[in-house]
Amino acid sequence: MPLRLDVVTIFPDYLAPLELSLLGRARREGLLEVHVHDLRDWTHDRHRTVDDTPYGGGAGMVMRPEPWGEALDEICSSQPGRTPRIVVPGPGGEVFDQATASRLAEQEDWLVFACGRYEGIDERVYEEFSSRYPLSVLSLGDYVLNGGEVAVLAMTEAIARLLPGMVGNEASLAEESHTGGLLEYPVYTKPAGWRGHEVPEVLLSGHHGRIEAWRHEQRLARTEQRRPDLMERYRTISSSE
Ligand SMILES: COC(=O)c1ccnc(N)c1
């Protein structure tokens, strides 16, 4: 069964890149299906209003609960016998990392992304739908965007590329950054010499054991240098295995 993604947003055009390249091929090959919905289709006033001023005062606007309620009611019940996980991208969520992408790719076959804008979505939408469906608030990292759409593009790519049949050479997934908790090793291609920079001799040796050992060393060194936090976790996991 293909992974189904529904995305609810007030900027449907933002999700146009989901039609392109890797994801476009995945859709054509039936590995993935993406349905983008305009939240304003669930408004009923002339101005198709989706936001209003915050109770308690403060700057900015809050997304009204009613359009979200109607949209998620309709979308989340649109596949008889199936239950989606609702994903709300937001800076206040659990961190979305490679482990999250792997888990969602393995365990979920239907994700409904709710893209917030403005100062956020009325909290009662989370209360209502987390009582009826699995619901995750997921963050790309500790920074604020203007809306969840960019996060949906990133999460969709990170998840979809892990689906069986998506990436031509699935072995390459095993040696990427964050697979196994380490950053990726440096890569080189022809020419062997370029502007006085030479490809490391070991890679020209054809000795696969030495090449593999060198690559692992490079992953350790690069992780230590750029992400000591990951190195700490890697050591802990390695020592417990
Ligand atoms: C409105 O959404 C965000 O600002 C957002 C979403 C996901 N990750 C973040 N770090 C921010």
The ligand as an SDF file (V2000), in Angstrom:
LIG
                    3D

 11 11  0  0  0  0  0  0  0  0999 V2000
    5.1750   27.1240   11.8000 C   0  0  0  0  0  0  0  0  0  0  0  0
    6.0910   26.0220   11.8210 O   0  0  0  0  0  0  0  0  0  0  0  0
    7.3490   26.2770   12.2880 C   0  0  0  0  0  0  0  0  0  0  0  0
    7.7150   27.4060   12.6090 O   0  0  0  0  0  0  0  0  0  0  0  0
    8.2550   25.1130   12.4040 C   0  0  0  0  0  0  0  0  0  0  0  0
    7.8440   23.8500   11.9350 C   0  0  0  0  0  0  0  0  0  0  0  0
    8.7410   22.7900   12.0850 C   0  0  0  0  0  0  0  0  0  0  0  0
    9.9640   22.9510   12.6400 N   0  0  0  0  0  0  0  0  0  0  0  0
   10.3480   24.1720   13.0990 C   0  0  0  0  0  0  0  0  0  0  0  0
   11.5620   24.2820   13.6710 N   0  0  0  0  0  0  0  0  0  0  0  0
    9.5100   25.2780   12.9720 C   0  0  0  0  0  0  0  0  0  0  0  0
  1  2  1  0
  2  3  1  0
  3  4  2  0
  3  5  1  0
  5  6  1  0
  5 11  2  0
  6  7  2  0
  7  8  1  0
  8  9  2  0
  9 10  1  0
  9 11  1  0
M  END
$$$$
